[in-house]
Amino acid sequence: MINDGSTDNTKEIIRGFKDKRVKYIKKYKKNKGISVARNTGIKVAKGKYIAFLDSDDEWLPEKLDKQIKVLQSESPEVGAVYSNLCYIDENGKNMNKLRNPKKEGYIYEDLLSRNYVGPPSTLLIKKECFHRVGLFDNLLNTQQDWDMWIRIAKYYRFALIKLPLVKCRLHINQISRNLALKIITANKILVKYSNELEKRRGVHSKHYFYIGLRFCRIGKTKEGRRYLLKAISLYPFCIIYYIYMFGSLFGPKCFLFFVNIIKFLKYRILKFNNKIRKFT
């Protein structure tokens, strides 16, 4: 267990466990960030596999057992196995919201576009993966996990257990939901993978699109339009780019109203399609 500058009685709680496998490794006096904490754990880990459990998430009892069996039965090319998850609120109440990823196998190309895998708490990874691709990037403010999955996927396959084996807690002030930080990180990702992205104009354009979308959502529609225009210039065949570009012309409030309308229409279309499938 790595204590990254917490102010509670974590140390006493951990030492209360009568299990030699549970170890309290270190407490930093000041918060050094997620990457430093995870990298410390990876360095001191002696096992064949690495699993992460963020302090606000919960594993289901069978999580590790199912994932170990997958890694032991799959070919050596599989370096990581992850699962579906369900979301809980700050009080641990089920939000009736699931994350059901579908990507598995060699998903490097998919991950260059977006983080299909999800949060670290859902994964079990062979330690050899970190020996090959390195540790988490301390220079990224957020989305360090996405960067790591890209690097692992370049050399290994990902396996997926299509069951929710993790409860992921959502907070109002959760760092992963901070759009301003995500914009900073997204620009760093653009630079870090520039050589790869320049070979894939469609994927490259998506990065500019999502940055532009985030700028618009925090009220900076002028900056957002610059990125949306870059997305269009790279890949002018995506209609949704033009739709959001049009919405950004009327200011932040109108843009958010516009986005909500699009979300509602997408939801209604998805619901209609699901009904159609039931009769076919």
RABELFEN-V505834 format. One record per backbone hydrogen bond with DSSP energy under -0.5 kcal/mol. CO is the residue of the C=O (numbers start at 0). NH is the residue of the N-H. E is the energy in kcal/mol with one decimal. If there is no record, write none. Layout:
# RABELFEN-V505834
co | nh | e
CO | NH | E
CO | NH | E
This chain:
# RABELFEN-V505834
co | nh | e
0 | 2 | -0.5
0 | 24 | -2.5
0 | 25 | -0.8
1 | 3 | -0.8
2 | 4 | -1.4
2 | 27 | -2.2
8 | 12 | -2.0
9 | 13 | -2.7
10 | 14 | -2.1
11 | 15 | -0.6
12 | 15 | -0.9
13 | 16 | -1.5
16 | 18 | -1.2
18 | 21 | -1.6
20 | 22 | -0.7
22 | 24 | -0.8
25 | 2 | -3.0
32 | 36 | -1.8
33 | 37 | -2.7
34 | 38 | -2.8
35 | 39 | -2.1
36 | 40 | -1.9
37 | 41 | -2.3
38 | 42 | -2.2
39 | 43 | -1.7
40 | 44 | -1.3
47 | 126 | -2.7
49 | 124 | -2.9
53 | 56 | -2.0
57 | 166 | -3.5
59 | 62 | -2.0
61 | 65 | -2.3
62 | 66 | -2.0
63 | 67 | -2.8
64 | 68 | -1.8
65 | 69 | -1.5
66 | 70 | -2.4
67 | 71 | -2.3
68 | 72 | -1.4
69 | 73 | -2.0
74 | 77 | -1.9
76 | 78 | -0.6
76 | 156 | -3.5
78 | 125 | -2.7
79 | 158 | -2.8
80 | 123 | -2.0
81 | 160 | -2.8
83 | 164 | -1.7
83 | 165 | -0.6
84 | 98 | -2.7
85 | 167 | -2.8
86 | 94 | -2.5
87 | 169 | -2.5
88 | 91 | -2.0
92 | 88 | -2.3
96 | 86 | -2.4
97 | 99 | -0.6
98 | 84 | -1.6
98 | 100 | -0.6
104 | 106 | -1.1
104 | 157 | -2.6
106 | 110 | -2.6
107 | 111 | -1.6
108 | 112 | -0.6
109 | 112 | -1.1
109 | 113 | -1.6
113 | 115 | -1.4
118 | 121 | -1.6
119 | 51 | -0.6
119 | 122 | -2.1
122 | 51 | -0.7
123 | 80 | -2.3
124 | 49 | -3.5
125 | 128 | -1.7
125 | 129 | -0.5
126 | 129 | -0.9
126 | 130 | -1.2
127 | 131 | -1.5
128 | 132 | -2.6
129 | 133 | -1.8
135 | 137 | -0.6
136 | 139 | -1.2
142 | 146 | -1.7
143 | 147 | -2.0
144 | 148 | -2.7
145 | 149 | -2.1
146 | 150 | -1.9
147 | 151 | -2.5
148 | 152 | -2.8
149 | 153 | -1.0
151 | 154 | -1.7
151 | 155 | -2.2
156 | 78 | -2.3
156 | 79 | -1.2
157 | 104 | -3.9
158 | 81 | -2.4
159 | 161 | -0.7
160 | 83 | -1.3
160 | 162 | -1.8
162 | 83 | -1.3
162 | 164 | -1.0
164 | 59 | -2.7
165 | 85 | -2.5
165 | 167 | -0.6
166 | 57 | -2.5
166 | 168 | -0.6
167 | 87 | -2.2
170 | 173 | -1.1
173 | 176 | -1.7
174 | 177 | -1.6
176 | 178 | -0.9
177 | 181 | -2.0
178 | 182 | -2.0
179 | 183 | -1.6
180 | 184 | -2.6
181 | 185 | -2.8
182 | 186 | -1.8
183 | 187 | -1.5
184 | 188 | -2.5
185 | 189 | -2.0
186 | 190 | -1.8
187 | 191 | -2.8
188 | 192 | -2.4
190 | 193 | -1.3
192 | 196 | -2.8
193 | 197 | -2.4
194 | 198 | -0.5
195 | 198 | -0.7
196 | 199 | -1.8
199 | 203 | -3.0
200 | 204 | -2.2
201 | 205 | -1.2
202 | 206 | -1.3
203 | 207 | -1.4
204 | 208 | -2.4
205 | 209 | -2.7
206 | 210 | -1.9
207 | 211 | -2.5
208 | 212 | -2.5
209 | 213 | -2.0
210 | 214 | -2.4
211 | 215 | -2.2
212 | 216 | -2.0
213 | 217 | -1.5
214 | 219 | -2.5
215 | 218 | -1.4
218 | 220 | -1.1
219 | 223 | -2.2
220 | 224 | -2.4
221 | 225 | -1.2
222 | 226 | -1.3
223 | 227 | -2.4
224 | 228 | -2.6
225 | 229 | -1.5
226 | 230 | -2.1
227 | 231 | -2.2
228 | 232 | -2.5
229 | 233 | -1.8
230 | 234 | -2.2
234 | 237 | -1.0
236 | 238 | -0.7
237 | 240 | -0.9
237 | 241 | -0.8
238 | 242 | -1.8
239 | 243 | -2.2
240 | 244 | -2.1
241 | 245 | -2.4
242 | 246 | -1.9
243 | 247 | -1.7
244 | 248 | -0.5
245 | 248 | -1.2
246 | 249 | -1.1
247 | 250 | -1.0
250 | 254 | -2.1
251 | 255 | -2.4
252 | 256 | -2.0
253 | 257 | -2.6
254 | 258 | -2.7
255 | 259 | -2.2
256 | 260 | -1.8
257 | 261 | -2.0
258 | 262 | -2.5
259 | 263 | -2.3
260 | 264 | -2.5
261 | 265 | -2.6
262 | 266 | -2.4
263 | 267 | -2.4
264 | 268 | -2.5
265 | 269 | -2.6
266 | 270 | -2.4
267 | 271 | -2.3
268 | 272 | -2.6
269 | 273 | -2.1
270 | 274 | -1.7
271 | 275 | -2.1
272 | 276 | -2.2
273 | 277 | -1.3
274 | 278 | -0.7
275 | 278 | -1.0
276 | 279 | -1.1
